[in-house]
Each structure stands twice: as structure tokens, then as C-alpha cells.
Amino acid sequence: MKNTPSVGQPISRLEGHLKVTGKAKYAAEYDAPDLLYGYIVNSTITKGKIKTIDTSEIKKMEGVVEVFTHDNRPSTAWFDFQYADMDAPPGIVFKPLKDNEIKYNGQPIALVVAETFEIARYAAAKIKVIYEEDNFQTDMKTNLDKARDPKKGLASLLKPPPPKPTGDFEKEYKNSFVKTDSHFSHGTEHHNPMEMYASTVIYEGKDKLIIFDKTQGTINSQMYVANVFGLKMKNVQVISPFVGGGFGSGLRPQQQLFMAVMASLSLKRNVRVTLDRAQMYMIGHRPPTLQHTRFGADKDGKVNAIYHKAVGETSRFEDYVEIVVNWANMLYPAENTLLEHQLIPLDVYSPLDMRAPGGSTGMHAVEVTMDEIAYKLNIDPLDLRLINYSEIDKSSDKEYSSKELRKCYLEGAEKFGWNQRNPEPRSMKRGNKLVGYGMATGIWDANRILGRAEAIMTADGKVEIKSAVTDIGTGTKTVMTQIAADELGLPMEDITFSYADSKMPFAPIQGGSFTTATVGPAVQNACQALNKKLFKKARELKGSALKNFKFKDVVFKNGFILVKDQPEIQLDVKEIFKVNDEESIRTTNSAMPNPLTFGKKARAVHSAVFVEVEVDEELGVIEVKRAVTAVAAGKIINPKTAESQVLGGMIWGISKALHEETILDHQFGRYMNANLGEYHIPVHADIHDLNVIFVEENDSFVNDLGVKGVGEIGGVGMPPAITNAIFHATGKRIYDLPIHFDRLI
């Protein structure tokens, strides 16, 4: 009886047809009777107080229902911890409309609620506000003397601080055969997902709410709403089946959720609040970061001293911190290290995780520094990585659970044609274009946390799997269906994966590349438990052919339970339901890492990136002509969706290296290009030949499925590889991102 495995197959996204035909409903598209629309009013100053906020004129406008400000905001939670969420950094969480104090430019100061969106937006433009302005600081570079160590909190469990110094860095660095001393920077970046943030709140009476929210964590939003507004968890249902891009911007509940719930509860009406594109630049960003590296190596290229310091931006009220300086010693086993990370509090909103937070920032500095060493020693950059290759994470002195980075280097180099590179800068040309080859290493954590899933089989032999996990476009629905199908021995069409509903079994926020490794094992466990329950009931059937067999003796295929060595002995699972009153059979199971063993090994996903650029010799225009990324990420459940993730990361890497930057005018404390016309991202003409290779990697330690995440790794190695290729093409070493053509003329 044939039962083709689903895991490992390039299955197209199961919800893809709904998306491309416009049938998929997003948070701002759910219908509701008598729906009201809210529009947020934002502060036009950066720091100070609201002296007066006059809403009398707009309250008289036809169609305006209410205007909420700090003067009439309904009562909410008192304690700071009640405003926290699964991704909140240490500090005091911002509370919308709490008082008249202005903490950053664009802060929400009012919500206009009207019968239509257009009326609400028009009325919001007519609100009269008089401010008392204070002096403010938004420039990192003029406030370096304010840098300090970050505060510690629960966030440090997933974002550990830099390891303590090892050896004697200064002495070893001083005595090194070759030394580097380089300063790096990158500007502010904003997430800019296609779908803007929206919440549609359905008021069901008696403080019961159904919320269609754009979020990367339905339970995270549910907990936030319940805690802030003093509601019972069971009375708050958050649903988010389709998310039009998140990239980290939805890891925390955003302002429109608070505003929509506040208005709905106060007015006892259905309310929708949507942010416009400019307001999307007021809810978080990748922080600008300054970095300083000093690496020392011996004459053979062995790195023996690593210094890496990062200084990042944070708000006045929260200590947002990223893992920036930890990576080098995880890859290169220097005995002498000094790693530092500091924050500069400024009058800005708190930064927010953006795809590969800290990793794409830190590895740019690390891998460009390694390229510098290679050129100083006249060693091939690929050979230098192999000289410094290690099977352990030196920063923790732990062996990796698996590490096939060497295969990534070799297979990626072969696919790319790295051996055709002339090592001399400015030596390769194509017409009037300088050609450069560059490479870099990528690394990202392979984490997992607690997840739960439910498996329900109905009398027709079909199975529904439930989990509150979201699918932000990564293919989660498809991948979980594949896992369930193989565990149950059923074709995928007999499996329904229901998700993104806070009433379903617990799942954490979707980010950090840990979703499949977290929820996948929970789905696996729930399906295995369902099989065991079915087998037990099958043995109890009168005259059962399976009575004398044990669970380890059987397999499940296409709705039948078969004895492994005697497949002619089988039982249709539908027979179980005939004596079970046709009632569904269900199991709910958890999966989480064993706290006693999980920390005994280092866990990471690795990549090797190879890039070719062309630089116009006269105009300085840069094009990434082709790139190869080889990835080692354990078992690949779905090569098609995984490749899509890595390709997306590669494109974002091109964007980070050459395009993206939000410009903050420090005279006003305001972002000046808060739109998609002036915030530059790649278009079709910027993207050429991109290839992804998945090298074989087996890892039974990370989880029973052997899976690691691929969402972040695609973007980690691209910026330094591009930077290194530009140096090879032009002979100019540029340390600041993004790299614009004027730097090359």
C-alpha cells in the first residue's frame, strides 16, 4: 500500500490560491455591522507636553462619533508589567494616551472615531494642539558619551549579553602578525510590510471581543488586551490567518490594537483602526548601530584575538538590545576576546526586531574584518575561513549539535565558480564595468521553545490539526500539514491545519526562525498520541486482528493500521468510529526542549554566501549580478518554501547593503522619508541571478524532527559578501551601509 512521504517534498503553499486570487482576508477586510473607523492623531513635536488639545470643532462634524485623548481615555491597567508582551525589552512599556507627555515624534496623542474612515482622517487633520516643547536628542553620533550598558531582564533569556572576556586580548592583539582596526555603521531601517497594521474589533457584549488583528502572535495580542483592559482571557479572541508581511514588526502588539479595543469597549460598538504608510514608520525600526572591530591573526591566518564593540540606539523608556557582538567567537575559535555592547537612550520610539536582528548587523562587521585579514595576508578569503574552521562554539566552549558549514563553503564555491576569481582588486572587468567577487559566512541561532497542538480525527478518517501559531508568509500552514500527514500516514488532502486563532493550543510569537522547530514537534507529538489512542481502541475492538500486537509492531498508512512484518493484517481506522458513536477522537500535546540537556550543545544554522557585483567604473553604479547561498539548516521539510525564505533574505540583504535607510532630521527629530517613494528598496531591475543550495545536515539533538529555521539566515551573510565584492571590484573598502554610488566615484 503506497504512502509517499510529504516531508522533503517541494509542496506549493496550500493557501497560495486564496492569496493570488484576492480571496484571503486580512485584518482590515473583515465585515462587521455598524462598523466605526478610527484614525490616530500623531504628535508633531519630538519631546515636551501637550498644553491643550481642542477637539470641540471636530466633535461637531457630521459623522464623528468620539475623540479620545489623554483627557478622556477610559481607565486601563495600572502596573507596567500588565502592558508587557512576549517580545518586550526591559523597561517601561509605552502606554498610549496615558498623559500629556510627548516622548517621541509621531507619538499617538488622540483617536478620532467616525462613521467612515475618510471622515475620521479628515477630522484628525483639524484637531488643534498646543505644545510646550523641550530640547531633545535623536543623534547617536553626538551622544556617544551617553552610551551605557543595557539593563537586564527576561529578554536576556533569548538575547544573551556578550560573553565575558577571555585570555588577554590587548596583549595578543599587540603581538599579532597582522592587525585590523575598523569602524562600521548602518542607518535606521523600517520594516515596511505590504499590509499595513490594522485591527477590526467585534464587540459581542459583556466585554467579549473578537479581534481580527495583524500580528505575529495571536496569543501575544490576546494576553496584551486582556491584561491592559482587565478582561478575562477567554473573552478575548484574536484571529489572524493571513499576514501581509511582518519581518518582526508584528512581534509586539502595535498601537492600533490598543486604540481599537479602547474605542470598542468604551462605545460598545464594532471598531476598526488602520495605520497609514507614514504611521508605519512610528511603530519600531532596526536601530542604527556603530561598531568597532580589532582582530589579530598570525602569519598563517589563524585569528587569535577578537575585539568587537557595538553601540546601538534605544528609547528613553525601554532598553532594546540585539545580539550583535557574540557571533565572531561562535565561528572563529580565538582564545583572546573582548566583546562589548552599549546603548544610547534617545528621544525616539523603541527599536523593534527586524529580520535577523543583530545578526545581519554584527556579521557585516565580522565578515568584512575577516576579508581585510585575508587581503593583508594574501590568503584566499575562503581559505581563511577554512583555516579558522571549528566544530565548537568557542564563546561557550560547547560542541555544535550539528555543523555542516564546511560543506556550505565547498558546495557554494563550486556552484558559484569561486576558483575563477583573480584575487587582485580591480583586476576583473567586463566592458566598462569592474567585476568583483566576494564571500561571507552566515550564522543564526537554532532555538525552540514551548508549543502545543491538537489533533482531531473525525469518523470519515479526516484529521484537523490546531495551533494558535500564525503564518506570516513563511509557509507554516503547508509545512505543518506535511509533518502531520507523515506522522499519521495520511495524504495531505486528508489533513486540515487550522491556525492563527488564540482559542487554539498555545504557540509563541512567530519570529527568530524557531516556529517550525517549536510548533512542528508539538504537531508531531499530537499526531503520535492520536495514533496511540487509535491503536488502543483498535485492539479493544471485538475480534480485533491487532489484539496480540504492540504499538511498535504497527504502522499507519492511508487510513489503515498495518502490522509492519505482516501487512496483510490490517484494520481500517473507520471501524473504530463505528463502535465509538461516530465521536471524534482527539489529543492535545506539548513539545519543548529538555531544560536538563538542551543547553549542553551549541545550536546554530550556518550559511556560506558568494556574490558577484558589477560597478560602473565612471558612474559608480553597483549591481549584484548573481549570488549563491549554501545553507545547512538540518532537515528541510519543504524545499520550495524554504528556498523562498532564503531568497527573500538574500533580496533583503541586497537592500540592506545598497538601498535601505530612513533619514532622521535631527533638527526636528522626525523621519524625513517615511514613504515608499523615498525609502529605497530593490525593484525587479535590481535583482538578477540568485541561487540557494541546501546541504545535507542531520541533527537529532535540536528536536525529533531534526529541523532548524531558515527565515533569518538568508539575510545574514549577504551584506558583507556584497561589501567584500565591491572592494574586490574597486579596491575601495567601505564600512558604512548602505553603500551608494557616490562613495565609489
BARO-200681 format. One line per field, with one value per residue (C-alpha): residue number from 0; z, y, x. Coordinates in steps of 0.1 Angstrom, whole numbers, plus 5000, padded with zeros to 4 digits. Layout:
! BARO-200681
resi	(NUM:...)
Z	(Z:...)
Y	(Y:...)
X	(X:...)
! end
This chain:
! BARO-200681
resi	(0:1:2:3:4:5:6:7:8:9:10:11:12:13:14:15:16:17:18:19:20:21:22:23:24:25:26:27:28:29:30:31:32:33:34:35:36:37:38:39:40:41:42:43:44:45:46:47:48:49:50:51:52:53:54:55:56:57:58:59:60:61:62:63:64:65:66:67:68:69:70:71:72:73:74:75:76:77:78:79:80:81:82:83:84:85:86:87:88:89:90:91:92:93:94:95:96:97:98:99:100:101:102:103:104:105:106:107:108:109:110:111:112:113:114:115:116:117:118:119:120:121:122:123:124:125:126:127:128:129:130:131:132:133:134:135:136:137:138:139:140:141:142:143:144:145:146:147:148:149:150:151:152:153:154:155:156:157:158:159:160:161:162:163:164:165:166:167:168:169:170:171:172:173:174:175:176:177:178:179:180:181:182:183:184:185:186:187:188:189:190:191:192:193:194:195:196:197:198:199:200:201:202:203:204:205:206:207:208:209:210:211:212:213:214:215:216:217:218:219:220:221:222:223:224:225:226:227:228:229:230:231:232:233:234:235:236:237:238:239:240:241:242:243:244:245:246:247:248:249:250:251:252:253:254:255:256:257:258:259:260:261:262:263:264:265:266:267:268:269:270:271:272:273:274:275:276:277:278:279:280:281:282:283:284:285:286:287:288:289:290:291:292:293:294:295:296:297:298:299:300:301:302:303:304:305:306:307:308:309:310:311:312:313:314:315:316:317:318:319:320:321:322:323:324:325:326:327:328:329:330:331:332:333:334:335:336:337:338:339:340:341:342:343:344:345:346:347:348:349:350:351:352:353:354:355:356:357:358:359:360:361:362:363:364:365:366:367:368:369:370:371:372:373:374:375:376:377:378:379:380:381:382:383:384:385:386:387:388:389:390:391:392:393:394:395:396:397:398:399:400:401:402:403:404:405:406:407:408:409:410:411:412:413:414:415:416:417:418:419:420:421:422:423:424:425:426:427:428:429:430:431:432:433:434:435:436:437:438:439:440:441:442:443:444:445:446:447:448:449:450:451:452:453:454:455:456:457:458:459:460:461:462:463:464:465:466:467:468:469:470:471:472:473:474:475:476:477:478:479:480:481:482:483:484:485:486:487:488:489:490:491:492:493:494:495:496:497:498:499:500:501:502:503:504:505:506:507:508:509:510:511:512:513:514:515:516:517:518:519:520:521:522:523:524:525:526:527:528:529:530:531:532:533:534:535:536:537:538:539:540:541:542:543:544:545:546:547:548:549:550:551:552:553:554:555:556:557:558:559:560:561:562:563:564:565:566:567:568:569:570:571:572:573:574:575:576:577:578:579:580:581:582:583:584:585:586:587:588:589:590:591:592:593:594:595:596:597:598:599:600:601:602:603:604:605:606:607:608:609:610:611:612:613:614:615:616:617:618:619:620:621:622:623:624:625:626:627:628:629:630:631:632:633:634:635:636:637:638:639:640:641:642:643:644:645:646:647:648:649:650:651:652:653:654:655:656:657:658:659:660:661:662:663:664:665:666:667:668:669:670:671:672:673:674:675:676:677:678:679:680:681:682:683:684:685:686:687:688:689:690:691:692:693:694:695:696:697:698:699:700:701:702:703:704:705:706:707:708:709:710:711:712:713:714:715:716:717:718:719:720:721:722:723:724:725:726:727:728:729:730:731:732:733:734:735:736:737:738:739:740:741:742:743:744)
Z	(5000:4988:5011:4997:5023:5023:5043:5020:4990:4974:4980:4969:4996:5005:5009:4978:4956:4981:4982:4945:4937:4964:4985:5015:5041:5061:5093:5077:5054:5078:5075:5106:5110:5120:5119:5131:5119:5140:5128:5150:5155:5160:5177:5155:5181:5195:5232:5255:5268:5254:5269:5252:5228:5214:5199:5202:5165:5152:5176:5159:5125:5110:5112:5141:5170:5196:5200:5226:5242:5274:5290:5284:5279:5297:5326:5319:5338:5364:5366:5340:5337:5325:5293:5286:5259:5247:5230:5254:5263:5298:5308:5310:5281:5263:5272:5245:5257:5293:5299:5282:5280:5245:5243:5206:5172:5159:5193:5192:5210:5200:5183:5161:5157:5129:5107:5078:5075:5054:5079:5107:5087:5078:5113:5126:5104:5120:5156:5174:5197:5215:5228:5252:5236:5253:5240:5225:5213:5184:5171:5182:5170:5191:5222:5223:5258:5270:5260:5288:5294:5288:5316:5321:5321:5309:5273:5281:5280:5242:5237:5259:5267:5253:5268:5294:5282:5277:5277:5273:5242:5243:5247:5220:5196:5202:5193:5163:5130:5112:5128:5117:5133:5116:5123:5109:5108:5093:5093:5106:5087:5087:5081:5055:5051:5022:5046:5070:5106:5113:5140:5135:5169:5171:5203:5214:5246:5282:5275:5250:5219:5187:5172:5137:5142:5121:5144:5145:5177:5183:5219:5225:5214:5234:5266:5260:5255:5285:5308:5297:5297:5326:5306:5310:5286:5275:5265:5241:5208:5184:5148:5122:5094:5068:5074:5046:5057:5092:5093:5131:5131:5144:5173:5197:5198:5179:5186:5165:5186:5218:5201:5185:5217:5238:5215:5211:5248:5255:5227:5228:5190:5164:5156:5130:5133:5104:5102:5070:5055:5072:5106:5099:5105:5140:5154:5155:5134:5131:5153:5137:5151:5153:5155:5161:5154:5161:5150:5153:5134:5130:5097:5088:5091:5124:5142:5178:5191:5186:5198:5188:5202:5192:5203:5194:5197:5222:5235:5268:5283:5271:5266:5232:5227:5199:5197:5177:5190:5201:5166:5158:5185:5177:5144:5149:5180:5191:5227:5234:5232:5244:5234:5244:5236:5248:5243:5238:5250:5227:5222:5197:5199:5209:5181:5172:5160:5122:5102:5116:5143:5154:5132:5099:5118:5136:5109:5084:5106:5114:5078:5063:5090:5080:5044:5055:5072:5041:5019:5044:5044:5007:5016:4997:5018:5015:5026:5056:5068:5065:5083:5112:5110:5143:5153:5186:5196:5214:5231:5252:5247:5235:5206:5179:5177:5140:5118:5080:5073:5056:5031:5026:5018:4993:4976:4974:4960:4933:4923:4921:4904:4931:4916:4886:4908:4902:4937:4928:4933:4901:4880:4866:4841:4817:4793:4813:4844:4872:4883:4919:4937:4975:5000:5037:5063:5079:5113:5132:5164:5161:5190:5201:5229:5242:5217:5218:5192:5190:5166:5159:5138:5126:5116:5080:5087:5082:5107:5118:5135:5156:5168:5176:5155:5128:5092:5082:5047:5056:5046:5081:5072:5044:5065:5095:5072:5057:5092:5103:5071:5075:5112:5106:5074:5055:5023:5028:5014:5044:5068:5077:5096:5115:5129:5139:5165:5201:5213:5198:5217:5227:5203:5208:5186:5151:5148:5154:5130:5157:5146:5127:5154:5181:5167:5144:5173:5190:5159:5157:5193:5190:5159:5176:5206:5183:5166:5200:5210:5178:5182:5217:5206:5176:5199:5220:5191:5193:5173:5165:5144:5162:5197:5201:5187:5203:5191:5180:5157:5135:5110:5098:5061:5042:5070:5079:5108:5094:5111:5098:5090:5081:5061:5052:5088:5088:5102:5087:5114:5104:5121:5154:5150:5143:5179:5192:5184:5155:5180:5171:5187:5199:5216:5227:5233:5241:5229:5245:5249:5278:5302:5315:5282:5256:5268:5267:5230:5208:5182:5150:5113:5090:5055:5030:5006:4973:4953:4920:4916:4887:4894:4866:4866:4858:4874:4905:4899:4917:4905:4922:4891:4908:4942:4957:4993:5006:5038:5065:5084:5094:5077:5052:5055:5023:4999:4980:5009:5025:4993:4991:5026:5018:4986:5004:5029:5001:4984:5018:5021:4988:5001:5033:5016:4988:4993:5027:5051:5069:5073:5106:5106:5140:5139:5140:5154:5125:5098:5065:5041:5057:5024:4998:4972:4991:5013:4987:4984:4954:4924:4898:4878:4909:4913:4890:4893:4929:4938:4970:4980:5010:5021:5039:5076:5102:5137:5162:5191:5182:5181:5169:5135:5131:5118:5122:5110:5077:5080:5092:5077:5041:5050:5074:5050:5020:5031:5040:5009:4987:5006:5001:4964:4960:4975:4951:4922:4931:4957:4980:5014:5026:5061:5062:5050:5027:5000:4975:4942:4954:4977:4946:4923)
Y	(5000:5032:5061:5087:5108:5145:5158:5168:5175:5209:5214:5247:5268:5254:5289:5303:5303:5323:5349:5353:5355:5380:5357:5357:5381:5404:5422:5453:5433:5416:5428:5439:5455:5492:5494:5525:5537:5551:5573:5580:5616:5618:5643:5668:5676:5652:5660:5681:5683:5689:5722:5720:5697:5712:5686:5708:5717:5682:5667:5688:5673:5651:5615:5620:5597:5604:5617:5600:5619:5616:5638:5613:5579:5551:5535:5508:5487:5504:5483:5484:5446:5444:5462:5439:5412:5382:5404:5434:5445:5456:5490:5507:5497:5528:5534:5552:5583:5578:5615:5648:5639:5636:5611:5609:5624:5607:5596:5589:5617:5611:5588:5601:5576:5582:5566:5563:5562:5593:5614:5602:5610:5645:5653:5642:5668:5695:5688:5718:5710:5735:5721:5730:5719:5706:5701:5666:5644:5619:5618:5588:5602:5634:5614:5588:5600:5588:5552:5527:5490:5477:5468:5431:5414:5384:5394:5383:5346:5349:5377:5369:5396:5394:5366:5377:5385:5356:5354:5387:5405:5436:5416:5391:5418:5439:5409:5397:5393:5412:5435:5452:5483:5492:5512:5503:5519:5514:5537:5532:5507:5503:5470:5482:5451:5454:5451:5480:5474:5471:5457:5451:5446:5430:5439:5409:5424:5419:5428:5399:5407:5390:5408:5404:5417:5419:5402:5376:5362:5358:5347:5376:5401:5382:5384:5421:5431:5410:5424:5460:5463:5440:5413:5376:5358:5336:5367:5379:5360:5371:5358:5364:5337:5359:5384:5405:5406:5411:5408:5413:5444:5423:5406:5432:5444:5477:5509:5503:5473:5493:5521:5499:5479:5510:5526:5494:5488:5525:5528:5492:5492:5474:5494:5493:5512:5511:5528:5546:5542:5572:5559:5526:5545:5553:5518:5505:5501:5484:5506:5525:5509:5518:5490:5488:5457:5449:5414:5399:5369:5350:5347:5316:5333:5319:5345:5347:5380:5393:5427:5437:5466:5478:5509:5508:5532:5527:5548:5566:5542:5507:5491:5474:5453:5429:5401:5420:5411:5375:5359:5361:5338:5314:5308:5316:5300:5328:5323:5361:5380:5413:5419:5449:5462:5495:5515:5552:5563:5589:5606:5580:5552:5518:5499:5465:5432:5433:5401:5386:5413:5418:5390:5409:5439:5421:5397:5425:5439:5404:5392:5424:5423:5387:5398:5425:5399:5377:5406:5416:5381:5374:5344:5335:5346:5312:5295:5319:5307:5271:5278:5291:5264:5249:5222:5241:5273:5288:5315:5288:5260:5237:5213:5221:5198:5197:5219:5214:5248:5233:5217:5250:5266:5239:5233:5270:5278:5251:5263:5299:5293:5309:5294:5317:5348:5368:5378:5412:5441:5460:5431:5418:5438:5434:5462:5495:5475:5465:5429:5418:5385:5385:5359:5357:5334:5334:5321:5323:5306:5273:5278:5263:5270:5257:5249:5230:5213:5194:5166:5156:5127:5125:5095:5099:5094:5131:5149:5185:5199:5230:5255:5292:5298:5324:5321:5354:5341:5315:5285:5274:5260:5239:5226:5217:5198:5179:5169:5158:5138:5118:5111:5099:5081:5101:5120:5158:5163:5144:5169:5203:5226:5253:5281:5317:5317:5325:5300:5272:5255:5278:5289:5317:5347:5337:5351:5342:5313:5290:5284:5251:5238:5248:5240:5212:5189:5197:5187:5156:5147:5153:5130:5103:5105:5102:5071:5055:5063:5049:5017:5012:5015:4992:4965:4967:4960:4927:4901:4926:4913:4936:4923:4904:4932:4962:4997:4993:4965:4986:5014:5038:5041:5057:5053:5018:5003:4976:4951:4960:4925:4912:4940:4916:4921:4955:4974:5004:5031:5040:5007:5023:5051:5026:5015:5049:5065:5083:5107:5125:5113:5140:5146:5177:5176:5199:5200:5219:5214:5194:5220:5195:5186:5213:5237:5211:5218:5249:5251:5271:5273:5282:5295:5305:5333:5341:5372:5388:5426:5449:5485:5511:5525:5560:5563:5541:5524:5489:5459:5425:5403:5369:5352:5317:5310:5275:5267:5240:5240:5204:5186:5208:5200:5218:5228:5251:5273:5271:5283:5311:5322:5322:5341:5367:5371:5374:5402:5419:5416:5434:5460:5465:5467:5491:5507:5509:5538:5560:5596:5613:5651:5658:5694:5682:5646:5633:5608:5626:5598:5580:5567:5541:5567:5579:5549:5529:5491:5469:5466:5439:5455:5453:5415:5391:5355:5342:5305:5286:5253:5232:5209:5177:5180:5156:5168:5146:5169:5201:5183:5149:5163:5175:5209:5243:5277:5293:5326:5347:5331:5343:5379:5375:5369:5389:5425:5416:5394:5424:5448:5424:5420:5458:5460:5433:5452:5487:5484:5507:5494:5509:5503:5521:5508:5514:5518:5544:5551:5585:5566:5549:5579)
X	(5000:5017:5022:5045:5062:5052:5082:5110:5087:5085:5048:5033:5017:4982:4968:4986:4955:4935:4962:4968:4931:4923:4901:4924:4910:4934:4928:4912:4889:4865:4830:4811:4777:4776:4814:4831:4865:4893:4922:4952:4965:5003:5024:5042:5069:5096:5096:5076:5040:5005:4993:4959:4942:4910:4885:4854:4853:4857:4832:4806:4814:4787:4798:4823:4813:4840:4875:4897:4927:4947:4919:4891:4908:4890:4907:4932:4958:4979:5010:5037:5041:5004:5015:5043:5043:5063:5089:5090:5125:5134:5120:5086:5063:5048:5012:4992:4972:4985:4992:5002:5039:5054:5083:5090:5079:5048:5036:4998:4980:4944:4920:4892:4863:4838:4812:4837:4875:4875:4856:4879:4910:4897:4887:4920:4937:4916:4924:4941:4970:4992:5025:5052:5084:5115:5150:5155:5183:5180:5215:5236:5269:5266:5257:5283:5293:5258:5264:5259:5254:5219:5196:5190:5156:5136:5146:5182:5170:5166:5191:5220:5246:5281:5303:5328:5364:5387:5425:5444:5431:5452:5485:5477:5464:5496:5517:5497:5514:5485:5460:5428:5411:5379:5347:5313:5279:5245:5215:5179:5158:5120:5101:5076:5055:5030:5000:4997:4987:4950:4927:4890:4873:4839:4821:4799:4786:4795:4831:4836:4856:4866:4896:4910:4945:4976:5001:5028:5013:4976:4981:5005:4979:4952:4973:4981:4944:4932:4959:4956:4918:4911:4893:4891:4914:4885:4865:4892:4897:4924:4923:4950:4951:4967:4995:5008:5044:5057:5095:5094:5071:5042:5061:5048:5011:5010:4992:4962:4953:4952:4932:4906:4900:4897:4872:4852:4849:4840:4815:4802:4805:4825:4856:4884:4917:4942:4976:4986:5020:5036:5023:5041:5073:5063:5059:5095:5127:5160:5183:5212:5244:5280:5306:5343:5364:5400:5411:5446:5459:5492:5511:5492:5458:5448:5427:5439:5424:5389:5375:5340:5321:5286:5267:5230:5201:5172:5143:5143:5118:5129:5163:5160:5191:5202:5228:5255:5289:5285:5289:5326:5338:5309:5326:5362:5379:5402:5414:5415:5383:5368:5332:5311:5276:5262:5231:5224:5189:5174:5141:5128:5104:5118:5135:5120:5133:5138:5146:5179:5181:5216:5228:5228:5242:5271:5281:5286:5314:5328:5329:5343:5370:5378:5381:5406:5427:5426:5439:5466:5479:5474:5452:5420:5390:5375:5407:5409:5375:5386:5419:5398:5371:5359:5334:5328:5313:5343:5322:5305:5331:5303:5302:5277:5247:5255:5276:5279:5293:5324:5300:5284:5317:5328:5294:5287:5321:5318:5283:5294:5328:5349:5381:5377:5384:5415:5424:5439:5414:5403:5417:5384:5365:5335:5334:5333:5323:5346:5337:5341:5337:5330:5321:5310:5297:5263:5251:5219:5207:5187:5163:5130:5105:5072:5045:5012:4990:4957:4949:4913:4902:4866:4845:4854:4891:4900:4922:4923:4954:4950:4976:4974:5006:5005:5017:5033:5040:5067:5046:5038:5004:5019:5048:5027:5003:5033:5045:5011:5005:5036:5031:4995:5003:4977:4977:4979:4944:4931:4947:4934:4958:4938:4958:4962:4934:4941:4915:4936:4965:4994:5020:5046:5051:5064:5099:5135:5134:5121:5085:5089:5113:5088:5053:5065:5074:5041:5022:5044:5037:4999:4998:5018:4995:4965:4980:4985:4949:4936:4957:4945:4909:4916:4930:4898:4875:4857:4877:4904:4933:4956:4948:4981:5004:5020:5022:5058:5047:5024:5024:4997:4991:4963:4938:4948:4967:4991:5014:5049:5061:5026:5010:4981:4970:4954:4924:4906:4905:4870:4859:4869:4843:4815:4817:4826:4792:4809:4825:4857:4890:4913:4946:4965:5002:5031:5067:5095:5133:5145:5160:5185:5201:5192:5219:5247:5254:5256:5229:5230:5221:5250:5255:5281:5274:5292:5284:5294:5290:5295:5305:5304:5339:5328:5294:5299:5266:5265:5247:5246:5247:5245:5247:5248:5238:5245:5226:5230:5197:5190:5161:5143:5106:5097:5125:5102:5090:5125:5141:5116:5125:5163:5157:5137:5165:5190:5170:5167:5205:5209:5185:5204:5237:5228:5194:5176:5179:5155:5168:5161:5164:5179:5167:5131:5136:5115:5120:5120:5114:5085:5071:5079:5088:5119:5126:5145:5141:5151:5128:5128:5156:5179:5176:5193:5205:5201:5206:5200:5217:5206:5234:5226:5227:5214:5206:5187:5196:5177:5144:5130:5122:5158:5147:5163:5149:5157:5138:5167:5198:5192:5199:5228:5257:5246:5256:5292:5296:5284:5307:5336:5328:5327:5362:5374:5359:5371:5399:5378:5369:5336:5324:5291:5258:5240:5268:5258:5274:5288:5312:5328:5333)
! end
